[in-house]
Amino acid sequence: MVTLLDSCPARRPRYHGPVKIAWIMVVSACSAVAGDADFNGRWNLTVTGDPRGRAWWLEVSGAGSKNLKGRMIGIPGGQGRMGGQLEEIPSLKIDRGQLEFVFERDYKPTGKRGLYRARLEGRKLVGSLVVDGLPRAQFTGERAPEIRDRDDASWKPGKVYKLLSEKDLSKWKTALGPVKGWSFQDGMLVNSQGAPDLISTGKFWNFELHAEYRIGPKSNSGIALRDRYEVQIEDTHGAPPDTHSMGAIYSRIAPTADAAAPAGEWQTVDIRLVGRTVTVKLNGKVVVDKKEIEGPTAMGHDPDESAPGPLCIQGDHGLVEFRDLTVTTLIR
C-alpha cells in the first residue's frame, strides 16, 4: 500500500498526462498536511484587548492528523469554578491554513459565543477573538522556549531582596497604569477590595521566595512567579486539595495535602523556582515537590518564558495582607 507520506514529492519521480494531474493533487494534500502540522506546540500569547492586561496560553496537538486537540488558558469570562483555568478546547478545525475554535460561554458583557481564529505568519501565530461578530481581542503567539535549567545541587543562594523593606510603593507598578488600591498600614502591604494586580519593578530568574501573609474568610489572592506562574492563595482550609487550593500552581499542579491555616491567621509560603521546576512549602509542609510547570497560568501578564520576570500579587479577588516578601536569587 502506498501512503500519503510515501507519495510526497521528494520520494517520487515526475509523471505526465492524467497521472501528472493526480500527482499534483497528492502533492497539494502533502503540503496541506505539513502546513497544518506547524500549528502543533505550546504558544505563549501576547494579547491586545484583555481587560486585565494578561497573557494567554495555547497548546495544539495532532494538527495534520485526525486527532486535532487543544488546551487554552486566558479565555475571558466564565470558565471553571474560579475562572481562568486550563481548559480542553471542545472542537477545533484547520481550514485553508486557519485554525478556528469556539467556546460557548458568557463573554461579558456582549454575548455568549467566542470565535477564535489564528494563522501562522512566519514563526508567529497571529489571531483574534470575535464575540457575537464584534472584535474583542487580538493576539500574537511565540512558541514556548525550551528551558534547560533544572533544580539540582548546583544552585547556590545569591543576592537577597526584601521587597517590603522600604514601606512604600516606589518599586511596584500595575499592568493597567499607576498604582492604586494598595498601601502600607502598620508596616504591612494591604490591598483594598478590587485593587489591580501589583507588579514588582525588579525581575528575577531562578530564586527562592519567602512570603508571610494573612487573608480574610473566603478571600483569594496569589503570587505569580516571573509574572507567569501563580501560586494560589485562597481560603481553602479543611477542603480536599485540588489545583485551586492554597499552595497550588493555579490550574496546573495540585498540592499533595491541605496545609492551609484558617482564614485570619498568619501563614508562610516558601517557593523555589529553577527553570520551570517548582517546589512549594506551605506553613512548613512541602506540598509541591520539584514539579515541572507546563506553561503560564491565567494570572500572568508576561508571556516571555525565556527571560527573567517580576513578582505579581493578585489584588482583585479579595483582601490580603503581606508582612514579608523576600527573594533570594539562585546562582551557579
N, C-alpha and C positions, 0 to 999 in steps of 0.2 A: 504493500500500500504506500502511495506517495502522500506525505503530509504537506500541509501548507508551508511548514518550515523548510522541508526538503525542496520545495518548489521555488524558493527565493532566488533572486537574480544571480547572486554570487555562486550559486551551485548548479545552474542550468545553462545550457547554450541558447543561442538565439534561434527563433523559428520564424517561418514566413507563412503568409496566407491566413486561412482560418485558425490555424494553430497559433499564429502570432497574436491574433485578437484575443484568444482565450488566455494566452500567456500574459498579455497586458492586464487582463482582469485579475490574474493571480498576483502579479507584481503590485497592483493597486491595493489588493487585500493585505499583502505583506506590509506595505508601507503604513496602512491604517493601523494594523496591529502594533507595529513598532512605535508609532506616534502615540497611540493610546497608552502604551506601557510607560511612557515618560511621565505620566501623572503619578505613578507609584512613588511612595515615600512619605516622609513626615515633613510638613511645611509649617514654618513659623510665619504668621501673617501680621503685617502692619496694616492698621485699619484707619480709614478716614470716615468719620461718621458714627463711631461708637460713642454713646453718650457719656461714658466714664473714661474715655481715652485709653481703653485697654486693648491689649493684643489678643489675637485668636490663634488657634492651632488646628491643623487638619492633617489627618492621615488617610492615605488612599492605598489600597492593595488590590491585586487581582485585575488591574486595568490591562486591557489587551487580551483578556480571557473572559469566560462566562462567570467568573467568581468575583466580580467587581464589588468591593466593600469600602466603607469609610467610617471614620470616627471624627468627632469635632468637639472643640471647647471654644466657648465665646459666643455662642448663639444668643442674641439679645432677647431676654424676656421669657419667663415661664417654664423653663425646663427643670425637672428634678425637684426634690423637696426643698432645696436651698437655692436652686438656680445655678447656672454656670458649671454644671457637672460635665464630665466626659460622657458623650452620648454616641451610640451607634446611629449612623445615618440610615434611615429606613429604606431608601431606594435611591440609587444613583444611575446615571447613564452618561455615555460619551457619544455625542452626535457631531460628526464633521469637525472634530478637534476641539469640541467644547464640552467641559464637564458640567453637569447640571444635577441638582438635587433640591428637594423641598422638605421643609419642616412645617407641619400643621400645628400652630400654637398661637398664643396671644402675644403678638408683637406690638406691645403698647407704643403709642396709643392708636395706631391706624388700622390694624387688621389682624388677620389670623393665618395668613399664608405667606411664607417667606421663600422666595425662589433665589437660589444661589447659582451663579454662572461663573465659570473660570476658564481661561485659556492659558496656554504656555506661550510666553514671549521670551525667546532665548532661554535662559536658565531660570527665569522667574515665572511665578504663577500670578496672573492678573485677573481679578474678578470683581463681582458686585453682588449685593443683596438687594432684591426688589420686593417690596411688600405691597400687595394689592395693586400692582402696576406702578408703584411710585418708588423711585430710588431711595434707598435707606442708608447704604454704606458701600464704600469701595475698599478693596484690599489688594495688597501685593504680597506674594509669598516667596520666601527664600528657603531652600532646603535646610533642614536641621543639620548642623555640623556634627562630625564625629568628634567626641571629646575623649581623649585618651587618659586623662588623669584618673587614678583610682585611689581609694583610701587604703594605703598601705603604711608600713612603718617608716617610710622615708620623709613624711611630712612633720615639720617641727614648728612650734609657736614662733611667730614673728612679732610685728607691732601690735599694740593694744590701743583700741579706740573706744573711749567711753562717750557714747553718743548723747547722753543726757547730762554731762558734767557741767555744761555752760548754762543750763537752766533758761535757755532761750531758743527761738526757732530760726536763728540765722543760718543754720546749716541744714535746713529742711525746706521742701517745696511740695507742691501738689502737681498732678498731671493736668489740671484744668486752670492753673493760674496761681494767684497769691495764696499764701497760707491763711486759712481761716478755719474756725471751728476747733482749734487746738490751742492749749495754753498750759503754762506751768502753774500748779497750785500746790502749795506746801511742799515744793520740791519735786512734785510728780508731774509727768506728762499726762494730760487729761483731754479727752475729746468731748464735744457736745453732740447731741443727737443729730445724725445726718451729716457729720463732718466728712469732707473728702478724704481720700487716702493720702497719707503723709509719706513723702519720699525723701530719703537722705540724699544730700548732695555728694557725699562720699560714696565711692564704688569699690566693690570687693570681688575677689575671685574665689579662692579657697580659704575657708575661715571656720572658726568656731564662734557661736553666738550664745551669750548668756542673757536671758531676759527674766525679769520679775514683774508680774502683772496681777491685776485684780479685775474681775468683771462682775456685773450685776446679774440677777436672775434673768434667764432667757436671753442673755446678751450674746453677741457674736462679734468676733474680730479675727485677725490673722496677721502673720508676718510673712511677707513674700521675700524669699531669699533671691538676691540679684534682681529683685522685682520681677521674678518669673515663677517661683515655686512656693506656693503658700503652705505654711504650717498652720493648721487650723487652731483657733482659739474660740471655744464655744462652751456654753453651759450644758455639758453632757454627763455630769457626774451621775454614776449609777446606771447608765444606759449601756447596752451591749456595743462594743466598738465597731465602727464602720468607717468608710472613707470620708465622713463628715464629722467625726468625733474629735474632741480635743487631742491635739498631738498628731493628727493625720496629716499626710501630704494630700491636700484637698482634692477629692475625687480621683486620686491616684493610688495612694498607699494607706491602708487602714492600720491603726496601731494594734499591737498584739494583745493589749489589755486596757481596761479602763483604769487609768491612773489620775484622772481629773479630780481635783478637790471641789467641794461645793462652792457655788457662787458666793461672792463676798469674802472669800479667803484669798490671801496672797499665794500665788503659785509661781513655780520656776520652770523654765524650759531651757535645756542646753542642746544646741543643734550643731552638728558638724557636717559641713558640705565640702566635698572634694570632687571636682568634675560634676557628674550627675549622681554621685554616691552620697546618700544622706543617712545620718543617724540622729534620732531624736530621743532625748531623755527627759521625761515629764515627771516633775516632782520626785526626782531621784530614781525613777524606774525607766529603763530602756524600753521604748515601745515601738521604735523603728530602728532596725539594726543593719546598717550598711546595705540599704536597698537602692536600686537604680531607679531614678525618676525618668519616665519615658519622654516627658516634654513639659512645657509650661502649663500652668493651671490658670483658671479663669481670672484670678485677681491680678495677674501680671500686666504691666504696661510696656515692658522692654522685651521684644521678641528676639534680640540678637544673642543667642546662646553661646556664641564664640567669644564674647567679651565680658569683662567684669561688669557688675551691675550693682545698684543701690539696694538698701533695705527699704521695704514699703510696709506701712502699718495700715490696716483697714480701719476706716473710721465711720462708715455709713451704715453699719448693721447693728450698732448698739454701743453702750457706754463701756469704756475701758480705761484703766489707769496703769501707767508704767512707772516703776521707780528705778529700774536699771535696764540698760541696753548696752552691752559691752561686746565688741567684736575683737577677736584675736586672729590676725591673719595667719595662714599656714604657708610655710615656705620650705624649700629643699636646700 
